[in-house]
């Protein structure tokens, strides 16, 4: 294990390994802090997401229902025609926000609900069911846009969290133990060399004394 | 910056969103066309959000994730239920969360 890090056990190597270990430990602490912060952020986002999801999906269901009703009353082709004629003017504002160095989107949308007169289809040839359908769908779009921001934020955070966690584990369970092993190996080897030297000197001294 | 919204789904979904004023729409007919369209939406700098129904995502299969993975932060992609209210039981987000925070698996390497 230690051999992977040390070609020759000497004091120079020992210093190098010590430095690397200190750096690895610092990095580990920092990443762990980042992980904790990410978990908190993620949980905050998840808390709001459940509610937002429920309302958005409920509104979308209402929208689909209204569209189906409209198609039943007015006919599929006529509804499609009206949908073609509707003014397509929804705009959303997206900017990027930074959480712990991770880019997450912030989405803003203006009021999507329009007056029946401003939608662009002919009021003369369409049923009031079409107005209802358009209104419900406009509401749904607004909610969905808000939901999209939360969903994407949560996904991005969760992915980053996964990555960070892998890094923390790699440091904690692989790199740091290996470096510690290498350090121990070098220290023991140095001690051993010192003892060898010591006995060698003793032995030489004894031989020299014998000759005299 | 301001962006537009795009929708991919069955005819009824698309009609609904067109009525609400969504400008870019694609009705799902076959897989290859939808994939091409999805890629076009992803590369279109005007579009900031792509809504796609769960059913279409499922019929696109793994290619959907391959295409989506290549994008940057924008456009956002959101999966929505269609008129039947269909959404898969396995939720991508809660799955990912469970994997990233739920279970702690310490990977200890011993010996070697």
Interface residues (C-beta under 8 A of the other chain):
Chain A: X1 X39 X42 X46 X49 X57 X60 X61 X63 X64 X67 X68 X71 X79 X80 X82 X83 X84 X86 X87 X88 X89 X90 X91 X92 X93 X94 X95 X96 X103 X104 X105 X107 X112 X114 X119 X130 X133 X134 X137 X138 X140 X141 X144 X145 X147 X148 X149 X151 X152 X154 X155 X156 X158 X159 X161 X162 X165 X169 X173 X174 X177
Chain B: X1 X2 X3 X4 X5 X11 X12 X13 X14 X15 X16 X17 X18 X19 X20 X21 X22 X23 X48 X49 X51 X73 X74 X76 X77 X78 X80 X81 X82 X83 X85 X87 X92 X93 X96 X97 X99 X100 X101 X106 X107 X108 X109 X111 X112
